[in-house]
Amino acid sequence: MSLMRPIFLTFALALATAVLPIRGIAADIALVLTNRPYGGGPELGAIGSREVSRQLRAAGFRVRSTDAASADGLRRAAEEFRAILADADVSRAVIVLSGSVVSDGRDSWFLGRAKRGDTLNDLTVAQQGIALATLDRILADYPGQSLMAVAPVWSNRRAAGAGLRVGLGDYRAGQGVTLLTGAGEGVRTLMGQLLAPDAASLADLSANAPDGVVLSGYLPRHSSIGVNPDGEVIANSDAAYWSAVRDIHTADAYRAYLRRFPSGLFVAEARRLLKGEPETQPTDPTEPVEPINPAKAAEDALSLTRTDRRGVQRDLTVLGYNTRGIDGVFGRGTRGAIRGYQQDQGFAITGYLTRSLLRRLDVDANTRRAVLEQQDRDFWQQTGVTGEARDLRRYLERYLDGVFAKTARDELQALADAEEARAAYDWQSVREQDSIAGYREFIDLYPNSRFVDDARRRIEALQNPGASLAQIEQDRGEEEAIFANPIARLLVEKALERLGLNPGPADGRFTNQTRRAIRAFQRRSDLPETGFVSQQTMARLTSASLR
């Protein structure tokens, strides 16, 4: 091997790290959001905003905190936190949550301070809190450097609400994010240990966590949050260095990465690529060594059809990994989803499939589908069995293609048919009474009935005794024939406006205000006051507006 290759390699990789944008000294930044469910007195399992903020500041963190904030306040604090991160050279990013947490089985929310009269359920929860997935996405921009600590607390004086359950549910941290959950004191104690300068690895801390406290997500065996075993900060230089390594794409470059970042974010992939290094050197010593990717070769050997690939994407999607579409094409979204699944399940993180991973994926996806189907059936027991239209719609809003979706649609149609039959029966009675109050009551009772337009027309006729019903219907028919084009309606509105009759906005729509202006003109012109523009009304209006 030429001496120039290692010299060039060292220079190229050093340059890759050196050209990173420098914003200043690496910073530790934290967001603390706490809410007391009871509104007074310490809660069992809660973390106090002041005490955890003091703990973080003592560890060198810059802290943004808020206590007892509304949902809007939580979102503002999170937005400020994201802006602070964007303007800093981040070493470690931490979010601490302590308060009410609920889940609908798929998503989880940290709730803001409840307002008087608020109704909490699966339809309103997004307005009353902040999604943990949103906070997770903020931290995901700092893989290997971020921690989310959650100490859920709940008051038995408040119901979780329809479609919700107390706690995190099946929430899992995103790739590169460490998740710490449990009762407040245990969470605070373990958080202090993993943020310490001499912290043990996250994997070791997880294995020795106190009862009731769980560390999950990103758990490397040789490092803690943002720091490798030698105390070196894992900042954005890791990603930039790796990007340069992939561009160079030689065995020497991968070895250089492993020496520089022995516990880096891309160690597993570097080692896998090195295993495919050819036995012999190329004839030209200046030609880069192109290592074979054994992971890609293993996936190619599976000979997956496009239908098989769609099945893989469906399985990943049902497990919560976003493939960015189910099209049978493995692009960046699918590869990222595969890597996420591999990391969570303890496989080598390559982004490619193996036969054993496919078997595991199939089992996990089918297990998850069984859970989701049971949740579907449980929700039907809460909603569909009541036979109420409101509950049937609630079911369809959540499970549009659910187990009971066809049943729900059929029952809604049957309810609609029954309501229309009742409307037809009541309409006969209303017509016999022929009163404004009766027609208005009918409209209130049956707002979607086919008789509503007739009821409104009859109200108009009764409110304008100066014109007979026959005259009103005649003028209505003439208007429909004349004004099929909205432009003609616009001209009428302009003419009424020039005559000072205030028809409302000139927009080609005849509103109640427009009808009043038409009747006023007809009264002034000694025409039947129908409120509709007949041929005679149109002729008089055109003549009057041109004077």
KESESE-638234 format. One record per residue (C-alpha): residue number from 1; z, x, y. Coordinates in pm, 1 decimal, padded with zeros to 6 digits. Layout:
KESESE-638234
<NUM,<Z,X,Y>>
...
end
This chain:
KESESE-638234
<1,<00000.0,00000.0,00000.0>>
<2,<-00089.5,00134.2,00341.8>>
<3,<00201.7,00230.6,00569.2>>
<4,<00041.8,00024.5,00842.1>>
<5,<00107.2,-00306.8,00656.3>>
<6,<00489.4,-00296.5,00661.9>>
<7,<00484.3,-00170.5,01021.9>>
<8,<00251.0,-00451.6,01125.8>>
<9,<00456.6,-00704.8,00928.9>>
<10,<00783.3,-00598.1,01092.8>>
<11,<00623.6,-00612.8,01437.7>>
<12,<00466.1,-00955.7,01375.4>>
<13,<00787.6,-01112.5,01249.2>>
<14,<00995.2,-00960.8,01526.7>>
<15,<00746.5,-01095.8,01778.1>>
<16,<00766.4,-01441.4,01620.3>>
<17,<01140.2,-01448.8,01681.4>>
<18,<01118.5,-01290.4,02025.4>>
<19,<00872.3,-01541.7,02170.4>>
<20,<01107.8,-01835.9,02114.7>>
<21,<01188.1,-02017.2,02440.6>>
<22,<01515.0,-01878.2,02574.9>>
<23,<01728.2,-02140.3,02749.3>>
<24,<02045.1,-01935.1,02767.1>>
<25,<02339.8,-01860.4,02545.0>>
<26,<02352.3,-02058.6,02219.5>>
<27,<02564.0,-02371.6,02267.8>>
<28,<02784.1,-02590.1,02049.8>>
<29,<02746.8,-02954.2,02163.8>>
<30,<02928.3,-03266.6,02042.6>>
<31,<02921.0,-03642.3,02100.3>>
<32,<03240.4,-03841.1,02028.4>>
<33,<03221.0,-04223.0,02010.4>>
<34,<03540.1,-04416.0,01929.1>>
<35,<03628.6,-04784.8,01937.4>>
<36,<03958.9,-04946.9,01839.9>>
<37,<03898.0,-05268.8,01645.7>>
<38,<04231.3,-05425.6,01745.0>>
<39,<04223.7,-05335.4,02111.8>>
<40,<04568.6,-05175.2,02116.6>>
<41,<04783.9,-04938.5,01916.5>>
<42,<04674.9,-04665.7,01673.3>>
<43,<04469.9,-04784.1,01376.3>>
<44,<04518.6,-04660.0,01023.3>>
<45,<04234.9,-04418.0,00950.0>>
<46,<04115.0,-04395.5,01311.0>>
<47,<04035.3,-04079.5,01505.9>>
<48,<04152.5,-04072.2,01866.4>>
<49,<03890.4,-03974.1,02122.5>>
<50,<04120.2,-03734.3,02308.1>>
<51,<04254.3,-03550.9,02004.0>>
<52,<03916.4,-03491.8,01841.8>>
<53,<03763.2,-03391.2,02176.1>>
<54,<04042.9,-03136.2,02222.3>>
<55,<03981.2,-03006.7,01871.0>>
<56,<03609.4,-02961.9,01939.8>>
<57,<03661.0,-02796.5,02278.1>>
<58,<03906.5,-02554.5,02118.7>>
<59,<03627.4,-02460.8,01876.2>>
<60,<03398.1,-02386.9,02171.3>>
<61,<03210.7,-02716.5,02191.2>>
<62,<03077.6,-02889.2,02499.4>>
<63,<03186.7,-03251.4,02444.7>>
<64,<03046.8,-03584.8,02567.2>>
<65,<03286.1,-03865.1,02470.3>>
<66,<03342.1,-04235.8,02527.4>>
<67,<03605.4,-04479.5,02401.4>>
<68,<03590.1,-04860.1,02375.8>>
<69,<03229.7,-04867.5,02499.0>>
<70,<02995.2,-05163.9,02474.6>>
<71,<02675.7,-05134.6,02272.7>>
<72,<02487.0,-05044.9,02591.6>>
<73,<02750.2,-04780.1,02665.4>>
<74,<02705.5,-04629.0,02319.2>>
<75,<02330.7,-04608.5,02367.0>>
<76,<02366.6,-04448.1,02711.0>>
<77,<02606.2,-04186.8,02571.5>>
<78,<02365.1,-04109.4,02285.4>>
<79,<02074.1,-04075.8,02529.2>>
<80,<02274.9,-03833.9,02747.2>>
<81,<02369.2,-03635.7,02435.0>>
<82,<02003.3,-03606.1,02334.9>>
<83,<01910.8,-03487.9,02685.7>>
<84,<02186.9,-03223.1,02676.1>>
<85,<02061.2,-03096.4,02340.6>>
<86,<01703.2,-03079.6,02468.4>>
<87,<01809.0,-02855.8,02759.1>>
<88,<02018.9,-02616.4,02548.6>>
<89,<01968.2,-02339.9,02295.3>>
<90,<02162.6,-02529.1,02030.3>>
<91,<02381.1,-02346.4,01781.7>>
<92,<02570.7,-02648.1,01638.8>>
<93,<02532.2,-03021.4,01708.2>>
<94,<02807.2,-03264.9,01605.1>>
<95,<02846.7,-03643.6,01632.4>>
<96,<03188.3,-03800.0,01558.8>>
<97,<03221.7,-04177.7,01511.4>>
<98,<03546.4,-04367.7,01459.1>>
<99,<03555.0,-04745.9,01470.6>>
<100,<03389.4,-05050.7,01318.3>>
<101,<03092.9,-04978.4,01092.3>>
<102,<02886.0,-05241.9,00909.0>>
<103,<02582.7,-05239.5,00680.3>>
<104,<02327.9,-05495.2,00565.8>>
<105,<02255.3,-05300.7,00248.0>>
<106,<01970.1,-05104.5,00403.6>>
<107,<02081.2,-04999.8,00752.7>>
<108,<02422.0,-04921.4,00900.5>>
<109,<02555.0,-04967.0,01255.9>>
<110,<02847.2,-04834.5,01457.8>>
<111,<02964.4,-05132.4,01662.6>>
<112,<03041.8,-05133.0,02032.2>>
<113,<03327.9,-05319.1,02199.3>>
<114,<03303.8,-05686.6,02108.3>>
<115,<03242.5,-05932.4,02391.8>>
<116,<03398.6,-06275.7,02408.2>>
<117,<03173.5,-06526.8,02235.4>>
<118,<02970.8,-06267.6,02041.3>>
<119,<02866.0,-06378.9,01693.3>>
<120,<02824.7,-06087.8,01454.2>>
<121,<02573.0,-06124.1,01172.0>>
<122,<02265.5,-05950.3,01034.5>>
<123,<02047.2,-06102.5,01308.5>>
<124,<02262.3,-05988.8,01603.3>>
<125,<02409.0,-05660.1,01482.1>>
<126,<02132.0,-05446.3,01636.4>>
<127,<02231.1,-05578.2,01981.5>>
<128,<02603.6,-05516.6,01922.0>>
<129,<02595.7,-05155.8,01804.8>>
<130,<02393.4,-04841.1,01753.5>>
<131,<02214.4,-04762.7,01427.2>>
<132,<02341.7,-04459.3,01239.1>>
<133,<01980.3,-04381.6,01152.0>>
<134,<01906.5,-04342.3,01525.4>>
<135,<02188.2,-04090.5,01567.2>>
<136,<02076.7,-03915.8,01249.2>>
<137,<01726.0,-03869.6,01391.0>>
<138,<01873.1,-03693.2,01693.0>>
<139,<02058.2,-03450.2,01465.2>>
<140,<01757.2,-03405.9,01235.0>>
<141,<01588.9,-03199.1,01507.9>>
<142,<01852.2,-02931.4,01433.2>>
<143,<01840.7,-02891.1,01052.5>>
<144,<02119.2,-02675.3,00911.3>>
<145,<02300.0,-02688.6,01244.6>>
<146,<02416.3,-03049.6,01260.9>>
<147,<02707.7,-03262.2,01139.8>>
<148,<02779.1,-03633.9,01157.5>>
<149,<03145.7,-03727.1,01097.0>>
<150,<03224.5,-04097.6,01044.3>>
<151,<03572.1,-04249.9,01009.0>>
<152,<03511.9,-04624.9,00959.4>>
<153,<03797.2,-04853.6,01070.0>>
<154,<03802.0,-05231.7,01036.1>>
<155,<04028.4,-05510.0,01155.3>>
<156,<04098.5,-05796.9,00917.7>>
<157,<04105.8,-06023.3,01222.5>>
<158,<03728.1,-06005.7,01251.4>>
<159,<03473.1,-06115.2,00991.1>>
<160,<03181.5,-05886.1,00912.2>>
<161,<02942.3,-06177.2,00958.7>>
<162,<02668.1,-06332.1,00750.2>>
<163,<02446.8,-06078.8,00574.0>>
<164,<02677.6,-05787.3,00655.4>>
<165,<02948.6,-05593.8,00479.0>>
<166,<03211.6,-05356.7,00612.4>>
<167,<03148.8,-04982.1,00581.4>>
<168,<02857.4,-04741.6,00556.9>>
<169,<02685.8,-04913.2,00264.0>>
<170,<02421.9,-04686.3,00110.2>>
<171,<02376.8,-04476.6,00425.4>>
<172,<02269.4,-04118.3,00360.3>>
<173,<02217.1,-03837.0,00608.3>>
<174,<01867.0,-03712.0,00677.8>>
<175,<01728.1,-03378.5,00570.2>>
<176,<01919.5,-03082.3,00710.6>>
<177,<02210.1,-03299.7,00836.2>>
<178,<02561.7,-03276.5,00688.0>>
<179,<02756.7,-03604.4,00661.7>>
<180,<03139.5,-03614.0,00661.3>>
<181,<03308.2,-03948.7,00590.4>>
<182,<03657.5,-04074.0,00517.4>>
<183,<03986.7,-04167.1,00684.1>>
<184,<04043.7,-04022.0,01030.3>>
<185,<04306.9,-03755.4,00964.0>>
<186,<04127.9,-03622.4,00656.6>>
<187,<03796.5,-03614.1,00842.2>>
<188,<03949.9,-03431.5,01136.9>>
<189,<04121.3,-03176.8,00910.9>>
<190,<03808.6,-03095.1,00710.7>>
<191,<03597.9,-03088.6,01026.0>>
<192,<03829.6,-02823.1,01165.6>>
<193,<03782.3,-02615.0,00849.6>>
<194,<03403.1,-02630.4,00842.3>>
<195,<03367.3,-02553.4,01215.5>>
<196,<03597.2,-02251.2,01199.1>>
<197,<03437.0,-01906.9,01255.7>>
<198,<03539.9,-01795.3,00905.4>>
<199,<03443.8,-02123.5,00737.2>>
<200,<03372.4,-02137.3,00367.0>>
<201,<03031.2,-02265.0,00259.3>>
<202,<02966.1,-02636.4,00286.9>>
<203,<02924.3,-02658.9,-00089.9>>
<204,<03271.5,-02502.6,-00143.9>>
<205,<03430.0,-02727.7,00120.2>>
<206,<03273.6,-03031.0,-00043.5>>
<207,<03411.3,-02935.6,-00385.1>>
<208,<03762.1,-02897.2,-00241.3>>
<209,<03762.3,-03191.2,00001.8>>
<210,<04084.8,-03397.8,00025.4>>
<211,<04104.0,-03728.5,-00158.7>>
<212,<03908.6,-03999.9,00019.3>>
<213,<03699.5,-03752.5,00222.8>>
<214,<03338.1,-03686.7,00125.3>>
<215,<03089.8,-03422.2,00237.0>>
<216,<02726.6,-03503.5,00155.4>>
<217,<02372.6,-03437.2,00274.4>>
<218,<02291.4,-03075.8,00358.4>>
<219,<02541.5,-02863.9,00160.0>>
<220,<02420.4,-02501.0,00124.0>>
<221,<02611.7,-02281.1,-00118.5>>
<222,<02623.8,-01977.4,00109.0>>
<223,<02678.1,-02101.0,00462.9>>
<224,<02857.6,-02346.3,00688.9>>
<225,<02722.4,-02549.1,00981.6>>
<226,<02489.1,-02326.1,01183.0>>
<227,<02638.7,-01997.0,01055.8>>
<228,<02539.5,-01772.5,00764.1>>
<229,<02793.5,-01560.4,00562.6>>
<230,<02770.6,-01271.2,00809.2>>
<231,<02859.0,-01495.6,01102.1>>
<232,<02503.3,-01496.1,01235.6>>
<233,<02398.3,-01815.1,01414.0>>
<234,<02118.9,-02009.5,01242.2>>
<235,<01927.0,-02126.6,01545.5>>
<236,<01566.9,-02226.5,01599.5>>
<237,<01465.4,-01866.7,01523.2>>
<238,<01483.9,-01953.4,01150.8>>
<239,<01206.7,-02211.6,01184.4>>
<240,<00994.8,-01989.6,01410.0>>
<241,<01036.4,-01690.1,01179.0>>
<242,<00940.3,-01902.3,00878.5>>
<243,<00635.2,-02035.3,01062.9>>
<244,<00518.9,-01676.8,01119.5>>
<245,<00587.1,-01592.4,00754.7>>
<246,<00368.4,-01881.0,00637.1>>
<247,<00090.1,-01771.8,00870.9>>
<248,<00103.8,-01416.9,00727.7>>
<249,<00137.8,-01563.0,00373.8>>
<250,<00208.7,-01244.7,00176.9>>
<251,<00475.8,-01145.7,-00072.1>>
<252,<00608.1,-00885.0,00175.0>>
<253,<00644.3,-01153.2,00442.9>>
<254,<00845.8,-01379.8,00209.3>>
<255,<01074.2,-01090.0,00113.3>>
<256,<01123.2,-01012.2,00482.2>>
<257,<01227.9,-01373.9,00543.8>>
<258,<01483.7,-01359.2,00258.9>>
<259,<01632.2,-01038.1,00399.7>>
<260,<01648.6,-01183.4,00751.7>>
<261,<01782.8,-01528.6,00648.6>>
<262,<01953.8,-01500.7,00307.8>>
<263,<02093.2,-01853.6,00350.9>>
<264,<01811.1,-01992.6,00564.4>>
<265,<01657.9,-02335.2,00555.0>>
<266,<01347.4,-02219.4,00366.9>>
<267,<01500.4,-01983.3,00110.4>>
<268,<01413.9,-02199.8,-00189.2>>
<269,<01049.7,-02229.1,-00087.9>>
<270,<01022.9,-01855.0,-00018.4>>
<271,<01158.4,-01775.2,-00364.9>>
<272,<00924.5,-02022.3,-00531.3>>
<273,<00626.0,-01871.9,-00354.5>>
<274,<00732.5,-01521.3,-00456.1>>
<275,<00732.8,-01618.3,-00823.1>>
<276,<00358.6,-01667.2,-00798.5>>
<277,<00290.6,-01313.7,-00669.3>>
<278,<-00004.5,-01154.2,-00861.0>>
<279,<00067.4,-00860.7,-01093.6>>
<280,<-00195.9,-00635.4,-00939.3>>
<281,<-00279.6,-00546.0,-00583.0>>
<282,<-00619.6,-00632.1,-00437.5>>
<283,<-00884.7,-00365.1,-00434.1>>
<284,<-00866.1,-00339.9,-00056.8>>
<285,<-00505.8,-00240.2,00033.0>>
<286,<-00547.0,-00391.9,00379.7>>
<287,<-00628.9,-00735.3,00232.2>>
<288,<-00320.5,-00969.5,00236.5>>
<289,<-00178.5,-01071.8,-00098.8>>
<290,<-00234.1,-01443.6,-00148.7>>
<291,<00044.3,-01563.3,-00380.2>>
<292,<-00034.8,-01847.3,-00617.3>>
<293,<00174.4,-02156.7,-00551.3>>
<294,<00311.0,-02252.3,-00895.0>>
<295,<00459.6,-02577.8,-00764.4>>
<296,<00119.1,-02700.0,-00647.6>>
<297,<-00040.4,-02586.1,-00973.3>>
<298,<00221.7,-02779.2,-01173.8>>
<299,<00148.6,-03097.6,-00977.4>>
<300,<-00227.4,-03052.0,-01016.7>>
<301,<-00175.7,-03025.8,-01393.1>>
<302,<-00028.3,-03377.3,-01394.7>>
<303,<-00377.0,-03515.1,-01307.2>>
<304,<-00232.7,-03801.2,-01104.0>>
<305,<-00472.7,-04082.5,-01018.2>>
<306,<-00469.5,-04247.2,-00676.9>>
<307,<-00288.9,-04542.2,-00835.7>>
<308,<-00025.5,-04301.6,-00973.5>>
<309,<00020.0,-04153.5,-00627.3>>
<310,<00065.9,-04498.0,-00472.7>>
<311,<00333.7,-04561.9,-00733.9>>
<312,<00512.1,-04241.0,-00632.4>>
<313,<00495.8,-04344.3,-00266.0>>
<314,<00636.8,-04688.3,-00349.8>>
<315,<00922.9,-04530.6,-00545.6>>
<316,<01007.4,-04293.0,-00260.9>>
<317,<00989.1,-04576.2,-00008.2>>
<318,<01222.2,-04803.2,-00204.8>>
<319,<01470.6,-04512.3,-00219.0>>
<320,<01462.8,-04481.3,00160.2>>
<321,<01225.0,-04185.8,00203.0>>
<322,<00952.3,-04250.8,00459.8>>
<323,<00608.0,-04155.0,00322.0>>
<324,<00433.1,-04291.9,00633.3>>
<325,<00218.6,-04525.3,00429.4>>
<326,<00132.8,-04619.9,00071.2>>
<327,<-00228.8,-04513.6,00041.3>>
<328,<-00237.9,-04274.0,-00253.4>>
<329,<-00290.8,-03975.5,-00019.7>>
<330,<-00017.7,-03710.3,-00012.6>>
<331,<-00009.7,-03603.9,00351.1>>
<332,<00271.4,-03456.9,00558.7>>
<333,<00476.0,-03776.9,00540.1>>
<334,<00469.8,-03792.0,00158.9>>
<335,<00535.2,-03419.7,00120.8>>
<336,<00834.1,-03449.6,00353.0>>
<337,<00963.5,-03746.3,00154.3>>
<338,<00931.0,-03550.2,-00171.2>>
<339,<01119.6,-03256.6,-00020.6>>
<340,<01394.5,-03490.2,00098.7>>
<341,<01429.0,-03642.0,-00247.6>>
<342,<01428.5,-03295.5,-00408.5>>
<343,<01703.1,-03173.6,-00177.8>>
<344,<01922.6,-03479.1,-00234.2>>
<345,<01882.2,-03467.3,-00612.7>>
<346,<01925.9,-03091.8,-00659.1>>
<347,<01563.9,-03003.2,-00744.4>>
<348,<01386.5,-02698.1,-00607.8>>
<349,<01257.5,-02796.4,-00263.8>>
<350,<00880.1,-02748.3,-00288.9>>
<351,<00728.1,-03077.0,-00173.6>>
<352,<00534.8,-03099.0,-00502.9>>
<353,<00590.9,-03311.4,-00812.9>>
<354,<00685.3,-03209.5,-01166.0>>
<355,<00699.8,-03417.3,-01482.4>>
<356,<01080.3,-03407.4,-01488.8>>
<357,<01099.8,-03508.2,-01120.3>>
<358,<00864.6,-03801.0,-01186.4>>
<359,<01087.3,-03923.6,-01469.0>>
<360,<01396.8,-03897.6,-01248.7>>
<361,<01218.5,-04066.6,-00958.2>>
<362,<01111.1,-04354.6,-01182.3>>
<363,<01468.3,-04409.0,-01308.4>>
<364,<01620.0,-04389.0,-00958.9>>
<365,<01360.6,-04622.3,-00807.2>>
<366,<01400.9,-04882.6,-01081.1>>
<367,<01778.4,-04863.8,-01045.4>>
<368,<01744.7,-04912.2,-00670.7>>
<369,<01505.9,-05203.8,-00719.7>>
<370,<01760.8,-05368.9,-00947.3>>
<371,<02025.8,-05328.9,-00675.2>>
<372,<01791.5,-05468.7,-00409.8>>
<373,<01698.4,-05761.1,-00632.9>>
<374,<02066.3,-05839.1,-00685.8>>
<375,<02121.1,-05828.1,-00309.2>>
<376,<01824.0,-06062.9,-00274.6>>
<377,<01976.9,-06304.0,-00526.6>>
<378,<02321.2,-06278.5,-00363.1>>
<379,<02172.5,-06362.8,-00022.5>>
<380,<01992.5,-06660.9,-00172.3>>
<381,<02328.5,-06786.6,-00295.3>>
<382,<02450.9,-06771.4,00066.0>>
<383,<02144.2,-06934.8,00218.9>>
<384,<01884.7,-07104.1,-00001.4>>
<385,<02129.3,-07305.3,-00207.2>>
<386,<02236.2,-07500.7,00102.9>>
<387,<01890.9,-07658.2,00133.8>>
<388,<01916.7,-07638.2,00515.2>>
<389,<01601.9,-07538.6,00704.4>>
<390,<01796.3,-07289.3,00916.0>>
<391,<01929.6,-07108.7,00606.5>>
<392,<01592.6,-07112.0,00431.5>>
<393,<01438.9,-06944.5,00738.5>>
<394,<01719.8,-06687.0,00740.2>>
<395,<01635.0,-06598.9,00382.7>>
<396,<01262.9,-06559.0,00460.9>>
<397,<01335.5,-06348.0,00768.5>>
<398,<01510.4,-06093.7,00545.5>>
<399,<01313.3,-06133.6,00221.7>>
<400,<00960.4,-06233.9,00321.1>>
<401,<00836.4,-06140.0,-00027.5>>
<402,<01168.4,-06192.9,-00203.9>>
<403,<01245.0,-06338.4,-00543.6>>
<404,<01289.1,-06685.7,-00395.2>>
<405,<01034.6,-06661.9,-00111.7>>
<406,<00794.2,-06916.3,-00263.4>>
<407,<01081.4,-07155.3,-00337.8>>
<408,<01204.7,-07123.2,00021.3>>
<409,<00856.7,-07193.2,00162.8>>
<410,<00808.2,-07492.7,-00065.4>>
<411,<01145.6,-07637.7,00034.4>>
<412,<01074.3,-07584.5,00403.8>>
<413,<00742.2,-07764.9,00364.2>>
<414,<00915.3,-08051.4,00183.1>>
<415,<01170.6,-08074.7,00464.6>>
<416,<00890.5,-08075.6,00722.7>>
<417,<00705.4,-08351.6,00533.9>>
<418,<01024.1,-08559.2,00511.6>>
<419,<01090.2,-08510.9,00884.1>>
<420,<00736.8,-08620.3,00970.3>>
<421,<00780.8,-08930.7,00754.1>>
<422,<01102.8,-09015.8,00939.5>>
<423,<00924.0,-08953.9,01269.7>>
<424,<00644.1,-09195.4,01174.6>>
<425,<00899.1,-09462.0,01085.0>>
<426,<01099.9,-09412.7,01408.0>>
<427,<00781.0,-09404.3,01616.5>>
<428,<00710.0,-09767.7,01532.0>>
<429,<01053.4,-09864.9,01663.8>>
<430,<01010.8,-09658.9,01980.7>>
<431,<00671.7,-09816.7,02050.1>>
<432,<00822.3,-10165.0,02015.5>>
<433,<01098.1,-10078.8,02268.9>>
<434,<00842.0,-09907.4,02498.3>>
<435,<01097.6,-09744.2,02730.5>>
<436,<01107.8,-09405.9,02901.4>>
<437,<01454.0,-09336.4,02755.1>>
<438,<01330.6,-09421.3,02405.3>>
<439,<01029.7,-09193.1,02427.7>>
<440,<01242.5,-08906.1,02562.4>>
<441,<01495.2,-08946.7,02282.4>>
<442,<01209.3,-08940.4,02029.8>>
<443,<01076.6,-08612.4,02176.2>>
<444,<01425.2,-08457.7,02155.5>>
<445,<01465.7,-08565.6,01791.8>>
<446,<01115.4,-08470.9,01676.9>>
<447,<00984.0,-08195.0,01909.3>>
<448,<00719.2,-08086.7,01656.0>>
<449,<00594.8,-08431.3,01558.2>>
<450,<00229.1,-08531.7,01591.7>>
<451,<00345.7,-08830.0,01802.0>>
<452,<00494.6,-08617.1,02082.8>>
<453,<00177.8,-08607.5,02293.7>>
<454,<00148.8,-08986.1,02272.0>>
<455,<00513.7,-09018.8,02376.7>>
<456,<00458.8,-08797.4,02680.9>>
<457,<00148.9,-08991.3,02784.2>>
<458,<00338.6,-09319.1,02759.9>>
<459,<00621.1,-09177.2,02972.9>>
<460,<00359.8,-09086.0,03236.6>>
<461,<00219.9,-09439.1,03227.0>>
<462,<00564.2,-09599.1,03263.0>>
<463,<00649.7,-09366.1,03550.1>>
<464,<00329.7,-09472.4,03732.4>>
<465,<00322.7,-09851.7,03727.7>>
<466,<00046.7,-09851.0,03989.6>>
<467,<-00210.6,-09774.5,03720.9>>
<468,<-00265.1,-09963.6,03400.2>>
<469,<-00247.8,-09790.2,03067.4>>
<470,<-00615.2,-09862.5,03015.3>>
<471,<-00697.8,-09700.5,03350.0>>
<472,<-00488.5,-09394.7,03265.7>>
<473,<-00664.0,-09351.8,02931.5>>
<474,<-01003.7,-09396.1,03095.4>>
<475,<-00931.0,-09132.7,03360.4>>
<476,<-00789.3,-08899.6,03096.2>>
<477,<-01112.1,-08923.8,02896.0>>
<478,<-01326.6,-08859.9,03203.9>>
<479,<-01115.4,-08558.0,03296.8>>
<480,<-01152.3,-08409.2,02949.4>>
<481,<-01529.7,-08449.3,02972.7>>
<482,<-01552.2,-08296.6,03320.5>>
<483,<-01305.5,-08011.6,03285.6>>
<484,<-01383.5,-07846.9,02954.6>>
<485,<-01430.0,-07528.9,03161.0>>
<486,<-01102.6,-07386.7,03312.7>>
<487,<-01302.1,-07272.6,03619.1>>
<488,<-01357.8,-07639.0,03715.1>>
<489,<-00981.9,-07697.4,03698.6>>
<490,<-00932.5,-07396.9,03924.8>>
<491,<-01168.0,-07550.5,04182.4>>
<492,<-00966.8,-07875.4,04179.3>>
<493,<-00644.6,-07682.3,04237.4>>
<494,<-00804.5,-07494.5,04527.5>>
<495,<-00927.2,-07823.2,04679.4>>
<496,<-00581.8,-07983.1,04651.2>>
<497,<-00429.5,-07670.7,04806.0>>
<498,<-00669.9,-07689.2,05104.8>>
<499,<-00564.8,-08050.0,05156.1>>
<500,<-00196.5,-07941.4,05171.3>>
<501,<-00093.2,-08124.4,04853.6>>
<502,<00085.0,-07825.2,04689.6>>
<503,<-00059.3,-07829.9,04334.3>>
<504,<00123.6,-07510.9,04235.6>>
<505,<-00035.9,-07178.7,04131.8>>
<506,<-00415.7,-07187.3,04113.8>>
<507,<-00448.7,-07072.9,03752.9>>
<508,<-00669.2,-07335.3,03586.4>>
<509,<-00371.5,-07509.3,03425.7>>
<510,<-00277.8,-07866.1,03521.9>>
<511,<00102.4,-07867.5,03526.5>>
<512,<00335.9,-08153.8,03619.6>>
<513,<00324.0,-08026.7,03976.9>>
<514,<-00057.7,-08043.1,03967.7>>
<515,<-00044.1,-08399.5,03832.9>>
<516,<00184.6,-08503.8,04119.8>>
<517,<-00062.2,-08355.6,04369.5>>
<518,<-00350.1,-08547.2,04203.8>>
<519,<-00155.0,-08874.5,04223.3>>
<520,<-00075.4,-08806.6,04589.6>>
<521,<-00445.7,-08758.9,04663.3>>
<522,<-00536.5,-09076.8,04471.4>>
<523,<-00272.5,-09271.9,04666.3>>
<524,<-00412.9,-09137.6,04993.6>>
<525,<-00765.6,-09231.0,04882.4>>
<526,<-00676.5,-09582.3,04755.5>>
<527,<-00760.8,-09485.2,04398.0>>
<528,<-00561.7,-09578.9,04083.3>>
<529,<-00269.6,-09335.3,04061.3>>
<530,<-00326.3,-09203.1,03710.6>>
<531,<-00269.4,-08831.6,03773.1>>
<532,<-00597.9,-08752.8,03597.7>>
<533,<-00920.5,-08641.0,03769.1>>
<534,<-01176.1,-08911.3,03697.2>>
<535,<-01536.6,-08888.0,03813.3>>
<536,<-01450.1,-09100.7,04117.8>>
<537,<-01146.0,-08887.0,04198.8>>
<538,<-01358.0,-08571.0,04168.1>>
<539,<-01623.5,-08707.2,04405.4>>
<540,<-01365.4,-08809.1,04668.4>>
<541,<-01179.9,-08476.2,04632.6>>
<542,<-01496.9,-08272.8,04675.1>>
<543,<-01594.1,-08470.5,04985.4>>
<544,<-01246.1,-08448.3,05140.2>>
<545,<-01210.6,-08073.4,05085.5>>
<546,<-01543.8,-08000.8,05255.4>>
<547,<-01456.2,-08175.4,05581.6>>
end
